[in-house]
Amino acid sequence: MARTRRSVLFAASLLPVLSVWAMVLAGQGTVEPLVIGASPSMRAPVEALGLAFEQSHPNVKVKVYYDSGLDLRRTIAAVGNDLRFFLGSGPIDLVAPGGDELLARLESKYYVLPGTKRPYAAVPLVLVVPVTLVEAPASFDELGKGAGYRIAISDSALTELGRQTGQLFNALGIVGDVKDRLDVASDARGILDHLLLGQADVGILFGPDAVLEQERVRIVAQAGRPSVQPTVHSMAMHRYCRNRALCGAFLAFAGSREGQAIVKSLGYTAPGEP
């Protein structure tokens, strides 16, 4: 109850701030605000897309408001139920949560406009090795062969990374071949520590985490469908977005060749990419 009340109060305090910010920009004459409500986990791609969109739309200023999981949902709901706002007048234009389950719930409540959801990024599993390792496997299949690589993975009972890794091993039919060579860490940071300290030869990470560590590890393979189904991230228009044409332009940009190049440079893949 306390957490719910805190979230609603925070959402209420957000509204005048965003509204004032929007009026200031509008008062500049040629600058139009575009406000995105996003999960902190999507900071890198959302901000990179926003910066690139501003460069191609100099009359637009992208502002991102961050909140996580349930609190983001509560904030969006608080905006949707606030009688001060109506179609075309809301303080939030686009919603970009961490995963599509939350978007589906928001859409079912009509907090985001049905039919506006656009996938823009998927999170692949990648095989990484230290940059100093010369002889490295070229695919996940090689892990099950006679090379004897020690493999750092995340705990399948505790993390989504570990769960997807187990799914991949099952799909490739190499569970029995690798079980005695697994070095189980608590999370992605633990995998990197084990790998760089020499406890393992290779590690399995999510693509964005590997790209962040590209000075210390390199990616040698990427898991594809249908071996594993990556988590897909989408955006959608808030039902009270102020400029549907502008929101549509941003969604189209996120899925364009330029937008997808930005997303891929951060370690994601295009949704639906084999």
NUDOMAR-792868 format. One record per residue: x, y, z of N, C-alpha, C in turn; residue in one letter. Coordinates in nm, 2 decimals, padded with zeros to 4 digits. Layout:
# NUDOMAR-792868
  neast nnorth    nup caeast canorth   caup  ceast cnorth    cup rest
      X      Y      Z      X       Y      Z      X      Y      Z    A
...
END
This chain:
# NUDOMAR-792868
  neast nnorth    nup caeast canorth   caup  ceast cnorth    cup rest
  00.08 -00.12  00.00  00.00   00.00  00.00  00.09  00.13  00.00    M
  00.19  00.13  00.08  00.28   00.24  00.09  00.35  00.27 -00.04    A
  00.39  00.16 -00.11  00.46   00.17 -00.23  00.37  00.22 -00.34    R
  00.24  00.18 -00.34  00.14   00.23 -00.44  00.12  00.38 -00.41    T
  00.10  00.42 -00.29  00.08   00.56 -00.26  00.20  00.64 -00.30    R
  00.32  00.59 -00.28  00.44   00.67 -00.32  00.44  00.69 -00.47    R
  00.41  00.58 -00.54  00.42   00.59 -00.69  00.31  00.69 -00.74    S
  00.19  00.68 -00.68  00.09   00.77 -00.73  00.13  00.92 -00.70    V
  00.18  00.94 -00.58  00.22   01.08 -00.54  00.34  01.12 -00.63    L
  00.43  01.03 -00.66  00.54   01.07 -00.75  00.49  01.10 -00.89    F
  00.39  01.02 -00.94  00.33   01.05 -01.07  00.26  01.18 -01.07    A
  00.19  01.22 -00.96  00.12   01.35 -00.95  00.22  01.46 -00.96    A
  00.34  01.44 -00.89  00.44   01.55 -00.89  00.51  01.56 -01.02    S
  00.51  01.45 -01.10  00.57   01.45 -01.23  00.49  01.54 -01.33    L
  00.36  01.54 -01.32  00.27   01.60 -01.42  00.30  01.75 -01.43    L
  00.30  01.83 -01.33  00.32   01.97 -01.35  00.46  02.00 -01.40    P
  00.56  01.92 -01.35  00.70   01.94 -01.40  00.70  01.92 -01.55    V
  00.65  01.81 -01.60  00.65   01.78 -01.75  00.57  01.89 -01.82    L
  00.46  01.93 -01.76  00.37   02.02 -01.83  00.44  02.16 -01.84    S
  00.51  02.20 -01.73  00.58   02.33 -01.74  00.69  02.32 -01.84    V
  00.76  02.21 -01.84  00.87   02.19 -01.93  00.83  02.19 -02.07    W
  00.71  02.13 -02.10  00.65   02.14 -02.24  00.61  02.28 -02.27    A
  00.56  02.35 -02.18  00.52   02.49 -02.21  00.64  02.58 -02.24    M
  00.75  02.56 -02.17  00.87   02.63 -02.19  00.92  02.61 -02.33    V
  00.92  02.48 -02.37  00.97   02.45 -02.50  00.88  02.50 -02.61    L
  00.75  02.49 -02.58  00.65   02.54 -02.68  00.66  02.69 -02.69    A
  00.70  02.76 -02.58  00.72   02.90 -02.59  00.83  02.95 -02.67    G
  00.93  02.85 -02.70  01.04   02.89 -02.78  01.00  02.90 -02.93    Q
  00.88  02.86 -02.96  00.83   02.88 -03.10  00.85  02.77 -03.19    G
  00.98  02.73 -03.21  01.01   02.63 -03.32  01.04  02.49 -03.26    T
  01.04  02.48 -03.12  01.08   02.36 -03.06  00.96  02.28 -03.01    V
  00.94  02.16 -03.04  00.83   02.08 -03.00  00.88  01.96 -02.91    E
  00.82  01.95 -02.79  00.87   01.84 -02.70  00.81  01.70 -02.74    P
  00.89  01.60 -02.72  00.85   01.46 -02.73  00.89  01.39 -02.61    L
  00.80  01.35 -02.52  00.83   01.29 -02.39  00.81  01.14 -02.39    V
  00.91  01.06 -02.35  00.90   00.92 -02.35  00.91  00.87 -02.21    I
  00.82  00.79 -02.17  00.82   00.72 -02.04  00.89  00.58 -02.06    G
  01.00  00.56 -02.00  01.08   00.44 -02.03  01.13  00.37 -01.90    A
  01.17  00.25 -01.91  01.23   00.17 -01.80  01.38  00.20 -01.81    S
  01.45  00.21 -01.69  01.59   00.24 -01.69  01.68  00.14 -01.77    P
  01.63  00.02 -01.78  01.70  -00.09 -01.85  01.72 -00.05 -02.00    S
  01.63  00.04 -02.05  01.63   00.07 -02.19  01.69  00.21 -02.22    M
  01.76  00.26 -02.12  01.82   00.39 -02.13  01.91  00.41 -02.25    R
  02.00  00.31 -02.28  02.09   00.33 -02.39  02.03  00.34 -02.52    A
  01.94  00.24 -02.56  01.88   00.25 -02.69  01.78  00.37 -02.71    P
  01.70  00.40 -02.60  01.61   00.50 -02.61  01.68  00.64 -02.62    V
  01.78  00.66 -02.54  01.85   00.79 -02.55  01.93  00.80 -02.68    E
  01.98  00.69 -02.73  02.06   00.70 -02.86  01.96  00.73 -02.98    A
  01.84  00.67 -02.98  01.74   00.69 -03.08  01.69  00.83 -03.07    L
  01.67  00.88 -02.94  01.62   01.02 -02.93  01.72  01.12 -02.98    G
  01.85  01.10 -02.95  01.95   01.20 -03.00  01.96  01.20 -03.15    L
  01.95  01.08 -03.21  01.96   01.07 -03.36  01.83  01.14 -03.42    A
  01.72  01.12 -03.35  01.59   01.17 -03.41  01.60  01.32 -03.40    F
  01.65  01.38 -03.29  01.67   01.52 -03.28  01.76  01.58 -03.39    E
  01.86  01.51 -03.42  01.95   01.56 -03.53  01.88  01.57 -03.66    Q
  01.79  01.47 -03.69  01.72   01.48 -03.82  01.59  01.56 -03.81    S
  01.55  01.60 -03.68  01.43   01.68 -03.66  01.47  01.80 -03.57    H
  01.54  01.90 -03.62  01.59   02.00 -03.53  01.49  02.08 -03.45    P
  01.36  02.07 -03.49  01.26   02.14 -03.42  01.20  02.06 -03.31    N
  01.25  01.94 -03.28  01.20   01.85 -03.18  01.30  01.83 -03.07    V
  01.26  01.83 -02.94  01.34   01.80 -02.83  01.29  01.68 -02.76    K
  01.37  01.57 -02.75  01.32   01.45 -02.69  01.36  01.45 -02.54    V
  01.26  01.42 -02.45  01.29   01.41 -02.31  01.24  01.28 -02.26    K
  01.33  01.21 -02.18  01.29   01.07 -02.13  01.27  01.08 -01.98    V
  01.16  01.03 -01.94  01.13   01.01 -01.80  01.14  00.86 -01.76    Y
  01.22  00.83 -01.66  01.25   00.69 -01.63  01.18  00.65 -01.50    Y
  01.12  00.53 -01.50  01.07   00.46 -01.39  01.07  00.31 -01.42    D
  01.08  00.23 -01.32  01.09   00.08 -01.34  00.97  00.00 -01.32    S
  00.95 -00.10 -01.40  00.84  -00.20 -01.38  00.71 -00.15 -01.34    G
  00.66 -00.19 -01.22  00.53  -00.16 -01.18  00.51 -00.01 -01.15    L
  00.62  00.06 -01.11  00.61   00.20 -01.09  00.58  00.28 -01.22    D
  00.64  00.23 -01.33  00.61   00.30 -01.46  00.47  00.28 -01.50    L
  00.42  00.16 -01.47  00.28   00.13 -01.51  00.19  00.22 -01.42    R
  00.22  00.23 -01.30  00.13   00.32 -01.21  00.14  00.46 -01.25    R
  00.26  00.51 -01.29  00.27   00.65 -01.34  00.19  00.67 -01.46    T
  00.20  00.58 -01.56  00.12   00.59 -01.68 -00.03  00.58 -01.65    I
 -00.07  00.50 -01.56 -00.21   00.49 -01.53 -00.26  00.62 -01.46    A
 -00.17  00.67 -01.37 -00.21   00.80 -01.30 -00.23  00.91 -01.40    A
 -00.15  00.92 -01.51 -00.16   01.02 -01.61 -00.30  00.99 -01.69    V
 -00.32  00.86 -01.72 -00.44   00.83 -01.80 -00.57  00.85 -01.72    G
 -00.56  00.85 -01.59 -00.68   00.87 -01.51 -00.70  01.01 -01.46    N
 -00.60  01.10 -01.49 -00.60   01.24 -01.44 -00.70  01.32 -01.53    D
 -00.80  01.38 -01.47 -00.90   01.45 -01.54 -00.85  01.58 -01.60    L
 -00.73  01.62 -01.56 -00.68   01.74 -01.63 -00.63  01.72 -01.77    R
 -00.62  01.59 -01.81 -00.57   01.56 -01.94 -00.67  01.50 -02.02    F
 -00.66  01.51 -02.15 -00.75   01.46 -02.25 -00.68  01.43 -02.38    F
 -00.74  01.38 -02.48 -00.67   01.35 -02.61 -00.59  01.47 -02.66    L
 -00.46  01.45 -02.68 -00.38   01.55 -02.74 -00.32  01.65 -02.64    G
 -00.34  01.62 -02.51 -00.29   01.72 -02.41 -00.20  01.65 -02.30    S
 -00.17  01.53 -02.31 -00.10   01.46 -02.20  00.05  01.50 -02.19    G
  00.11  01.48 -02.08  00.25   01.51 -02.06  00.35  01.40 -02.11    P
  00.29  01.28 -02.14  00.38   01.17 -02.19  00.33  01.13 -02.33    I
  00.42  01.12 -02.42  00.38   01.09 -02.56  00.40  00.94 -02.60    D
  00.52  00.88 -02.56  00.55   00.75 -02.60  00.58  00.67 -02.47    L
  00.56  00.54 -02.47  00.59   00.45 -02.36  00.69  00.34 -02.41    V
  00.80  00.33 -02.34  00.90   00.23 -02.38  00.94  00.15 -02.26    A
  00.86  00.05 -02.21  00.90  -00.03 -02.09  01.00 -00.13 -02.13    P
  01.05 -00.20 -02.03  01.15  -00.31 -02.05  01.08 -00.44 -02.07    G
  01.04 -00.47 -02.19  00.97  -00.59 -02.22  00.82 -00.56 -02.26    G
  00.77 -00.65 -02.34  00.63  -00.62 -02.40  00.52 -00.66 -02.31    D
  00.54 -00.74 -02.20  00.43  -00.78 -02.12  00.36 -00.65 -02.06    E
  00.44 -00.56 -02.01  00.38  -00.44 -01.96  00.30 -00.36 -02.06    L
  00.36 -00.35 -02.18  00.28  -00.28 -02.29  00.15 -00.35 -02.31    L
  00.15 -00.48 -02.31  00.02  -00.55 -02.34 -00.08 -00.51 -02.23    A
 -00.04 -00.50 -02.10 -00.13  -00.47 -02.00 -00.18 -00.32 -02.01    R
 -00.09 -00.23 -02.05 -00.13  -00.09 -02.07 -00.23 -00.08 -02.18    L
 -00.20 -00.16 -02.29 -00.29  -00.15 -02.40 -00.43 -00.20 -02.37    E
 -00.43 -00.31 -02.28 -00.56  -00.37 -02.25 -00.65 -00.27 -02.16    S
 -00.58 -00.17 -02.10 -00.65  -00.07 -02.02 -00.67  00.06 -02.10    K
 -00.62  00.06 -02.22 -00.63   00.17 -02.31 -00.55  00.29 -02.26    Y
 -00.44  00.26 -02.18 -00.35   00.37 -02.15 -00.25  00.40 -02.26    Y
 -00.23  00.30 -02.35 -00.16   00.33 -02.48 -00.26  00.30 -02.59    V
 -00.24  00.36 -02.70 -00.33   00.35 -02.81 -00.32  00.21 -02.88    L
 -00.42  00.13 -02.89 -00.42   00.00 -02.95 -00.37  00.01 -03.10    P
 -00.29 -00.08 -03.14 -00.24  -00.08 -03.27 -00.11  00.00 -03.30    G
 -00.06  00.07 -03.19  00.05   00.16 -03.21  00.18  00.09 -03.17    T
  00.18 -00.02 -03.11  00.30  -00.09 -03.06  00.39 -00.12 -03.17    K
  00.52 -00.08 -03.16  00.62  -00.11 -03.26  00.74 -00.17 -03.20    R
  00.78 -00.30 -03.22  00.90  -00.36 -03.18  01.02 -00.29 -03.24    P
  01.12 -00.26 -03.16  01.24  -00.19 -03.21  01.37 -00.26 -03.17    Y
  01.37 -00.35 -03.07  01.50  -00.41 -03.03  01.47 -00.55 -02.97    A
  01.56 -00.64 -02.99  01.56  -00.77 -02.93  01.69 -00.80 -02.86    A
  01.69 -00.88 -02.76  01.82  -00.90 -02.68  01.87 -01.04 -02.71    V
  01.98 -01.05 -02.78  02.03  -01.19 -02.82  02.12 -01.24 -02.71    P
  02.14 -01.37 -02.71  02.24  -01.44 -02.63  02.37 -01.44 -02.72    L
  02.48 -01.41 -02.66  02.61  -01.41 -02.73  02.71 -01.49 -02.66    V
  02.81 -01.55 -02.73  02.92  -01.62 -02.67  03.04 -01.53 -02.67    L
  03.10 -01.51 -02.56  03.21  -01.41 -02.55  03.34 -01.49 -02.49    V
  03.45 -01.43 -02.53  03.58  -01.48 -02.48  03.67 -01.36 -02.44    V
  03.77 -01.37 -02.36  03.86  -01.26 -02.33  03.93 -01.22 -02.46    P
  03.95 -01.09 -02.48  04.01  -01.04 -02.60  04.15 -01.10 -02.62    V
  04.21 -01.15 -02.52  04.35  -01.21 -02.53  04.34 -01.36 -02.58    T
  04.23 -01.42 -02.58  04.22  -01.56 -02.62  04.23 -01.57 -02.77    L
  04.33 -01.65 -02.82  04.35  -01.66 -02.96  04.26 -01.76 -03.03    V
  04.26 -01.88 -02.98  04.18  -01.99 -03.03  04.04 -01.99 -02.96    E
  03.94 -01.95 -03.03  03.81  -01.94 -02.97  03.70 -02.02 -03.05    A
  03.60 -02.07 -02.99  03.49  -02.14 -03.07  03.42 -02.04 -03.16    P
  03.38 -02.09 -03.28  03.32  -02.00 -03.37  03.16 -02.01 -03.37    A
  03.11 -02.10 -03.28  02.97  -02.11 -03.27  02.94 -02.18 -03.14    S
  02.81 -02.17 -03.10  02.76  -02.24 -02.97  02.77 -02.39 -02.99    F
  02.75 -02.44 -03.11  02.76  -02.58 -03.13  02.89 -02.64 -03.09    D
  03.00 -02.57 -03.11  03.13  -02.61 -03.07  03.15 -02.64 -02.92    E
  03.07 -02.58 -02.84  03.08  -02.60 -02.70  03.05 -02.74 -02.66    L
  02.98 -02.81 -02.74  02.94  -02.95 -02.71  03.04 -03.05 -02.77    G
  03.14 -03.00 -02.84  03.23  -03.10 -02.90  03.35 -03.12 -02.81    K
  03.45 -03.18 -02.86  03.57  -03.23 -02.78  03.67 -03.12 -02.74    G
  03.64 -02.99 -02.77  03.74  -02.89 -02.73  03.76 -02.87 -02.58    A
  03.65 -02.90 -02.51  03.66  -02.90 -02.36  03.66 -02.76 -02.30    G
  03.60 -02.66 -02.36  03.59  -02.53 -02.31  03.51 -02.52 -02.18    Y
  03.57 -02.45 -02.08  03.50  -02.42 -01.96  03.41 -02.31 -01.98    R
  03.28 -02.32 -01.94  03.18  -02.22 -01.98  03.12 -02.15 -01.86    I
  03.13 -02.02 -01.85  03.07  -01.94 -01.75  02.93 -01.90 -01.79    A
  02.83 -01.94 -01.70  02.69  -01.91 -01.73  02.63 -01.85 -01.60    I
  02.51 -01.80 -01.62  02.43  -01.74 -01.51  02.34 -01.85 -01.45    S
  02.31 -01.84 -01.33  02.22  -01.94 -01.26  02.08 -01.94 -01.32    D
  02.04 -02.05 -01.37  01.91  -02.06 -01.44  01.79 -02.05 -01.35    S
  01.81 -02.07 -01.22  01.70  -02.06 -01.13  01.68 -01.92 -01.08    A
  01.78 -01.83 -01.10  01.77  -01.70 -01.05  01.76 -01.59 -01.15    L
  01.80 -01.61 -01.28  01.81  -01.50 -01.38  01.75 -01.54 -01.51    T
  01.70 -01.44 -01.58  01.65  -01.47 -01.72  01.77 -01.51 -01.81    E
  01.89 -01.45 -01.79  02.00  -01.49 -01.87  02.03 -01.64 -01.85    L
  02.03 -01.69 -01.73  02.05  -01.83 -01.71  01.94 -01.92 -01.77    G
  01.82 -01.87 -01.76  01.70  -01.95 -01.81  01.72 -01.96 -01.96    R
  01.75 -01.86 -02.03  01.76  -01.86 -02.18  01.89 -01.94 -02.22    Q
  01.99 -01.94 -02.14  02.11  -02.02 -02.17  02.07 -02.17 -02.16    T
  02.00 -02.21 -02.06  01.95  -02.35 -02.05  01.86 -02.39 -02.17    G
  01.78 -02.29 -02.21  01.69  -02.32 -02.32  01.78 -02.34 -02.45    Q
  01.88 -02.26 -02.46  01.97  -02.28 -02.58  02.04 -02.41 -02.58    L
  02.10 -02.45 -02.46  02.17  -02.58 -02.45  02.07 -02.70 -02.49    F
  01.95 -02.69 -02.44  01.85  -02.79 -02.47  01.82 -02.80 -02.62    N
  01.80 -02.68 -02.68  01.77  -02.67 -02.82  01.89 -02.73 -02.91    A
  02.01 -02.71 -02.87  02.13  -02.76 -02.94  02.16 -02.90 -02.91    L
  02.10 -02.96 -02.80  02.12  -03.10 -02.77  02.26 -03.12 -02.70    G
  02.31 -03.02 -02.63  02.44  -03.04 -02.58  02.45 -03.03 -02.42    I
  02.33 -03.05 -02.36  02.32  -03.04 -02.22  02.42 -03.14 -02.15    V
  02.41 -03.27 -02.19  02.50  -03.37 -02.14  02.64 -03.35 -02.16    G
  02.68 -03.29 -02.28  02.82  -03.27 -02.32  02.88 -03.16 -02.23    D
  02.81 -03.06 -02.19  02.87  -02.94 -02.12  02.85 -02.94 -01.97    V
  02.77 -03.03 -01.92  02.73  -03.02 -01.78  02.85 -03.02 -01.68    K
  02.95 -03.10 -01.71  03.07  -03.10 -01.62  03.17 -02.99 -01.64    D
  03.14 -02.90 -01.74  03.23  -02.79 -01.77  03.17 -02.65 -01.74    R
  03.05 -02.65 -01.67  02.98  -02.53 -01.64  03.04 -02.46 -01.52    L
  03.06 -02.33 -01.53  03.10  -02.25 -01.41  02.99 -02.15 -01.39    D
  02.91 -02.18 -01.29  02.78  -02.11 -01.26  02.81 -01.98 -01.18    V
  02.77 -01.87 -01.23  02.79  -01.74 -01.16  02.65 -01.69 -01.12    A
  02.64 -01.59 -01.04  02.51  -01.54 -00.99  02.44 -01.45 -01.10    S
  02.53 -01.38 -01.18  02.47  -01.29 -01.28  02.57 -01.26 -01.38    D
  02.54 -01.16 -01.47  02.63  -01.13 -01.58  02.77 -01.07 -01.53    A
  02.76 -00.99 -01.42  02.89  -00.94 -01.37  02.97 -01.06 -01.32    R
  02.91 -01.16 -01.25  02.99  -01.27 -01.21  03.05 -01.35 -01.32    G
  02.98 -01.36 -01.43  03.03  -01.43 -01.55  03.16 -01.36 -01.60    I
  03.15 -01.23 -01.61  03.27  -01.15 -01.65  03.39 -01.17 -01.56    L
  03.36 -01.17 -01.43  03.47  -01.19 -01.33  03.53 -01.33 -01.34    D
  03.45 -01.43 -01.36  03.50  -01.57 -01.37  03.58 -01.58 -01.50    H
  03.53 -01.52 -01.60  03.60  -01.53 -01.73  03.73 -01.46 -01.73    L
  03.74 -01.34 -01.68  03.86  -01.26 -01.68  03.96 -01.31 -01.57    L
  03.91 -01.38 -01.47  04.00  -01.43 -01.37  04.06 -01.57 -01.41    L
  04.01 -01.62 -01.53  04.06  -01.75 -01.57  03.99 -01.87 -01.52    G
  03.88 -01.85 -01.46  03.80  -01.97 -01.41  03.72 -02.04 -01.52    Q
  03.70 -01.96 -01.63  03.63  -02.02 -01.75  03.70 -01.97 -01.88    A
  03.68 -02.04 -01.99  03.74  -02.00 -02.12  03.64 -01.91 -02.20    D
  03.51 -01.94 -02.19  03.41  -01.87 -02.26  03.30 -01.83 -02.16    V
  03.21 -01.74 -02.20  03.10  -01.70 -02.12  02.98 -01.67 -02.21    G
  02.86 -01.68 -02.16  02.74  -01.65 -02.23  02.67 -01.53 -02.16    I
  02.65 -01.43 -02.24  02.59  -01.30 -02.20  02.48 -01.25 -02.29    L
  02.41 -01.15 -02.24  02.32  -01.08 -02.33  02.40 -00.98 -02.42    F
  02.36 -00.96 -02.54  02.44  -00.88 -02.63  02.48 -00.74 -02.58    G
  02.38 -00.66 -02.52  02.41  -00.53 -02.47  02.52 -00.53 -02.36    P
  02.51 -00.63 -02.27  02.61  -00.64 -02.16  02.75 -00.67 -02.22    D
  02.76 -00.75 -02.33  02.89  -00.78 -02.39  02.94 -00.66 -02.46    A
  02.86 -00.58 -02.52  02.91  -00.46 -02.59  02.97 -00.36 -02.49    V
  02.91 -00.35 -02.37  02.96  -00.26 -02.27  03.10 -00.30 -02.23    L
  03.13 -00.43 -02.24  03.26  -00.47 -02.20  03.35 -00.51 -02.32    E
  03.33 -00.44 -02.43  03.40  -00.48 -02.55  03.56 -00.45 -02.55    Q
  03.60 -00.38 -02.45  03.74  -00.36 -02.43  03.81 -00.48 -02.36    E
  03.73 -00.56 -02.30  03.79  -00.67 -02.23  03.74 -00.81 -02.29    R
  03.63 -00.81 -02.35  03.58  -00.94 -02.41  03.54 -00.91 -02.55    V
  03.54 -01.02 -02.63  03.49  -01.00 -02.77  03.38 -01.11 -02.80    R
  03.29 -01.07 -02.88  03.18  -01.16 -02.92  03.22 -01.25 -03.03    I
  03.21 -01.39 -03.02  03.25  -01.48 -03.12  03.13 -01.55 -03.19    V
  03.01 -01.54 -03.12  02.90  -01.61 -03.18  02.77 -01.55 -03.12    A
  02.66 -01.56 -03.20  02.53  -01.51 -03.15  02.43 -01.62 -03.17    Q
  02.35 -01.64 -03.07  02.24  -01.74 -03.08  02.13 -01.69 -03.17    A
  02.07 -01.78 -03.25  01.96  -01.73 -03.34  01.84 -01.81 -03.31    G
  01.73 -01.76 -03.37  01.60  -01.83 -03.36  01.61 -01.96 -03.45    R
  01.54 -02.07 -03.42  01.45  -02.09 -03.31  01.52 -02.15 -03.18    P
  01.65 -02.15 -03.18  01.72  -02.21 -03.06  01.68 -02.14 -02.93    S
  01.66 -02.01 -02.94  01.62  -01.93 -02.82  01.54 -01.82 -02.87    V
  01.44 -01.78 -02.79  01.35  -01.67 -02.82  01.39 -01.55 -02.74    Q
  01.45 -01.45 -02.80  01.50  -01.33 -02.73  01.39 -01.25 -02.68    P
  01.42 -01.17 -02.57  01.32  -01.07 -02.52  01.31 -00.96 -02.62    T
  01.19 -00.92 -02.66  01.17  -00.81 -02.75  01.12 -00.69 -02.68    V
  01.17 -00.57 -02.72  01.13  -00.45 -02.66  01.05 -00.36 -02.76    H
  00.94 -00.30 -02.72  00.86  -00.22 -02.81  00.83 -00.09 -02.75    S
  00.78  00.00 -02.84  00.73   00.13 -02.79  00.58  00.14 -02.84    M
  00.51  00.23 -02.78  00.37   00.26 -02.82  00.34  00.40 -02.78    A
  00.23  00.45 -02.85  00.19   00.59 -02.81  00.10  00.59 -02.69    M
  00.12  00.68 -02.60  00.03   00.71 -02.49 -00.10  00.76 -02.55    H
 -00.21  00.73 -02.49 -00.34   00.76 -02.55 -00.36  00.92 -02.55    R
 -00.29  00.99 -02.46 -00.30   01.13 -02.46 -00.19  01.20 -02.53    Y
 -00.11  01.13 -02.61  00.01   01.20 -02.68 -00.04  01.32 -02.75    C
  00.05  01.42 -02.75  00.01   01.55 -02.80  00.01  01.56 -02.96    R
  00.10  01.48 -03.02  00.11   01.49 -03.16  00.13  01.35 -03.22    N
  00.02  01.29 -03.26  00.03   01.15 -03.31  00.12  01.14 -03.43    R
  00.12  01.24 -03.52  00.21   01.23 -03.64  00.35  01.23 -03.60    A
  00.39  01.31 -03.50  00.53   01.32 -03.45  00.56  01.18 -03.38    L
  00.47  01.13 -03.30  00.50   01.00 -03.23  00.51  00.89 -03.34    C
  00.43  00.90 -03.44  00.44   00.80 -03.55  00.57  00.81 -03.62    G
  00.62  00.93 -03.64  00.75   00.95 -03.70  00.86  00.89 -03.62    A
  00.86  00.91 -03.49  00.96   00.85 -03.40  00.96  00.70 -03.41    F
  00.84  00.64 -03.40  00.83   00.50 -03.41  00.88  00.44 -03.54    L
  00.85  00.51 -03.65  00.90   00.47 -03.78  01.05  00.48 -03.78    A
  01.10  00.59 -03.72  01.25   00.60 -03.72  01.32  00.49 -03.64    F
  01.26  00.45 -03.53  01.32   00.34 -03.45  01.33  00.22 -03.53    A
  01.23  00.19 -03.62  01.23   00.07 -03.70  01.30  00.08 -03.83    G
  01.35  00.20 -03.86  01.41   00.23 -03.99  01.55  00.17 -04.00    S
  01.61  00.17 -04.12  01.75   00.12 -04.13  01.85  00.20 -04.04    R
  01.83  00.33 -04.03  01.92   00.41 -03.95  01.90  00.38 -03.80    E
  01.77  00.37 -03.76  01.74   00.34 -03.62  01.79  00.20 -03.58    G
  01.77  00.10 -03.67  01.81  -00.03 -03.64  01.97 -00.04 -03.63    Q
  02.04  00.04 -03.71  02.18   00.04 -03.70  02.23  00.09 -03.57    A
  02.16  00.19 -03.52  02.19   00.24 -03.38  02.17  00.13 -03.28    I
  02.05  00.07 -03.28  02.02  -00.04 -03.19  02.12 -00.15 -03.19    V
  02.16 -00.19 -03.31  02.25  -00.30 -03.32  02.39 -00.27 -03.27    K
  02.43 -00.14 -03.29  02.56  -00.10 -03.24  02.57 -00.11 -03.09    S
  02.45 -00.12 -03.02  02.45  -00.13 -02.87  02.43 -00.27 -02.83    L
  02.44 -00.37 -02.92  02.43  -00.51 -02.88  02.30 -00.58 -02.90    G
  02.20 -00.50 -02.95  02.07  -00.56 -02.97  02.06 -00.62 -03.11    Y
  01.95 -00.69 -03.14  01.92  -00.73 -03.28  01.79 -00.67 -03.32    T
  01.76 -00.68 -03.45  01.63  -00.63 -03.50  01.52 -00.74 -03.46    A
  01.41 -00.69 -03.41  01.30  -00.79 -03.38  01.26 -00.87 -03.51    P
  01.25 -01.00 -03.49  01.22  -01.09 -03.60  01.34 -01.13 -03.68    G
  01.46 -01.08 -03.65  01.58  -01.12 -03.73  01.61 -01.26 -03.70    E
  01.64 -01.34 -03.80  01.67  -01.48 -03.78  01.81 -01.50 -03.72    P
END
